[in-house]
Amino acid sequence: MDVREQVVAAMRGVGFDAGELADDRRLPECLDIDSTELVEIVVALEQHFGIGIDAEAEGGFTVFGDLVECVGRLLSAGSTVRG
């Protein structure tokens, strides 16, 4: 399973349908994700992958693909970045 598929699996665990998780889908407008839900998603990704994500240091997340890119970068770097 590649990183994108694993991110989709983690997000399905917090209530999203895999079909709605296209890389260009805007988080607030298309997926109706508010700041509280984004925190829940980040925590789910951290737990799923065993990484730490500092959303502010990452510059925030605008589209679903931003989440996938961030997770992939942190995994390839072998880092646990926390704010």
C-alpha positions, 0 to 999 in steps of 0.5 A: 500500500502506498502513502496515499492509500494509507492516508485514505485509509486513516481518513476513512477511519475518521469518517471520510469516503475514499471516493471523495478524497481526490488530491485536488479536493479543497479541505474546507470547501469540498470536504467541509473540514473545519479547523477542529476536524483538521486537528482530528485528521492530523492526530489520526495520521500521526497515530497511523504513521507514527509521525508528528505533524506540525500543521503550522510549520507545514504552512497549513493544508489546503487540499487533500494532496497537501496531507499526502505530500506532508506524510510522504515527506515526513516518512521519507525523512524518517522524522518525527517533527512536532511543534 
